Amino acid sequence: MERVIFHCDLNSFYASVELLSHPELRHLPVAVCGDPESRHGIILAKNEPAKAFGVKTAETIWQARKKCPDLVLLPAHHKTYREYSRKVNEIYREYTDLVEAFGIDESWLDVTGTLHLFGGDPKALADRLRDRLRDELGLTISVGVSFNKVFAKLGSDYKKPDATTVITRENFRQLVWPLPVTDLLYVGRAAAQTFEKFGIRTIGDLAAFDREQLFRLLGKNGAQLHDFASGLDTSPVAPAAQYTPPKSVGNGLTFSHNLKGREEIRAGIIQLADQVAARLRRHSMKCQGVSLAIRDPAFRDLSRQKRLDTPSCLAREIAGAAMELAESCWNMDHPVRALTVTAIYLLPAEEAVSQLELWDGGQEQRRERLEKLEGTMDAIRAKYGAGSIQPASAPRERRPRHAPPPGGAYPED
């Protein structure tokens, strides 16, 4: 049986939620930002009138206002966005139990086994979902309908806002292949740069390229991207009930050259802690402890862990704890081949907030500001790629890879 996959993408989600409380602003260019009072704040979301002026997510407020002097700025309310995301996914689950969230504003739905219960017409069902969200929540979605997850996502991006696009085995060559290769899911900056060298500019170019050569260039990732472009994605939509929060989140890196000295080791730890913190926020989790594993050039491993005073998803605090561990157990003059930083003793962010309010006095406001700052960095990376913004001390030429801690394993995303 041919699969029927939806990808539902909430249009201008943050801005749309804010405008529910400010309907008088709907016809005006509006943007949501982390700190509207700051000239150096970052645009997190914008509505359609703002898009018409060329306002872009992740640019600074002063850049946006240069394009649109009358831009209306609204502060972000992340708790409200999470609540609306929950409501939206509850509606999705009325049509299938196979609902896989992809960030706060996107979800895949596999309706293959339930479509017959709702009339049997995929486009009609997608349109019904759009109508329900508009009528019941005041939000709009764009829906991609296809036979796999990758093409369904391309469909939701194909026409916005508030639209349904159906990509089939018969029409995907006409609809998908002319699109820029950077539109394809998981084509990051490094892959795009490699593709450019070989004249691969569209998804069709990628599909026509030799798969074995792509494997030699980019390993398994290259072969997988070729399959995606060719319509061969078979990845399942994960059942909503199957999601279980990770017990730990870690990143490991074998460095291109051995680290030596406090500053090099500190830079490596900061780079890894930044990635760990971003993944914690993606899971809406905080850690109550940090583990550090160190491997020397002779492949000897040493690991230590410690509890944190306050649950955290902040890179600076995770890095600080990991550096304390390094200084307590490692001679900084000895070379380091690999490091792994792992967040342990995880708990949901909401539980951590309640603990903070009880025990941390007035520090919760400062922590909230820092979390918003790092959340803004997440938004920039989501838009422009993982390498678009990094800690200043991070070794830029090195690319972290997910790796199990020496002597053990940790859950992957």
Order of alpha helices (4+ residues) and beta strands (2+ residues): beta-alpha-beta-beta-alpha-alpha-beta-alpha-beta-beta-alpha-beta-alpha-beta-alpha-alpha-alpha-alpha-alpha-beta-alpha-beta-beta-alpha-beta-alpha-alpha
